[in-house]
Amino acid sequence: MSTHVPVPVPSSMEAPGEAAPVEAAPVPRREPGTLALQWATVRVLLARDVVRFFRQPSRVIGALAQPILFWFVIGSGFAGSFRVEGAQGLGYQQFFFPGVVTMVVLFSAIFATITVIEDRKEGFLQAVLAGPGSRLAVVLGKALGSSTIALMQASLFLLFAPLAGVDVRAVDYPLLAAVMVLSALALTGMGMALAWWVRSSAGYHAVMSLVMLPMWVLSGAMFPVKGAGPVLSWVMLLNPMRFSVEGVRRALY
């Protein structure tokens, strides 16, 4: 005696005469290009440094108060004894003002590039280097972020230019902008190179005090080249930061 076992019919089978539904092909996901990934890395690092700067009120206040106090105290102290040959009507505060502008860019670049050491200790830098962005994009993003902070601080200090006898209508703004941007990028690049090599914040400050601060003092920011001795004058003439100070001074006066 045979037993008939019914065979289940799959639900996907259609009745005769009916067409089977056509499934839509999956749309391929478009991956971002290499250039887009590099630019995204640069943009994120730049925005991160700027946002972190404004979230620290002490840095914002110190960025404006320190150069004003330095310019006022030093300028007032040397005002009575400063004389420049061929420019008898030039006061020391007028002469010193472009040097302080360069000092703002220098110190801002130093304090901004120290974040390279902090990011490396916290593991953020390693995470960024493991991402799709290249090392060039990482360096460019950090350099642009630090340079932007330095330029913002210097621009705030330049609001006091009329107090230094600067005629704002006669300022060579294209030259001033070009000198400040190039100076910020150069100083930031030097600071990043040292921060990449130094492993501690204390060591970084020591190297900066030994290298960058003497470069600023011997750039013609505090005293003219003509007043220095023979050896010191040659050192000042070969100092690359002298071009930054003289460029700002020529643009302002």
Phi, psi and omega in degrees: 000121183266142178253129180269120179257119180292137179267124180291139179267126179300143181292340181282348180286133181264156177292152180303137178095350179258137181277141179286139180295141181267122179280138179289138179290139180296136180283123180295136180283130182274117180279142177296146180287171181296318181295322178295321178294319179295316181293323178297320177297316179297315183294319181293316180293321178297310182295325181296316180293321180292316179296319179295326178295314182286344176275001177243091185301329181296322178292322180294316180291316180295331179296333181258323184286321184297309180294327178296314180295318181296315181294319183290316184290308181295317181296321179288326182291326182259004185296324184279340184247002185270130176219135177242127180296126180088357179219066184293336181273003183269120177277165183291325178296326175291318180293323186279340185300312177299327177294324178290324176300316177293325177296322178298315179297319181296307183294324178296319178295323180295310183288334179282322181283348176292344177294341176298317178292318180296317179295326179290321179292322182281350180089358181292320182294322178295322179294322179291319180293334177278353180281186183286345181285147180281169177295327177297320179294322179295314179296318180295319179296316178294320180294317180292323178295314179294321179294323178297317178297317179297319180291325177294318179294317179295324179295323176296318180292329180294346176295340179267011181300322178300331178290341178264015178079021181272128174275107186296339179281340183256006182287137175275088187294319176300318178294318180298315180295318181295316181295317183292320180294313179295322178294317180297317179294319181293314181292323178294319178298319178294318179296321179292322178298320178287322179294328178292332183270321182280142185260348183228154179292323179295318177294325178294317178296323179295317179294320179296318180293332182275333186251303190285318182296314174299327176298321180288317181298321182266025178260002186088011180284322185259331178210151184287162180292326183295335182275355182270166178287176183299311182291316181295325179294323177294321176297319179292323180291328180272354181288121181294335179289344178298326180293328178292313181295314182293326177294316177295319181295318179292324180292323182280322185246000000 
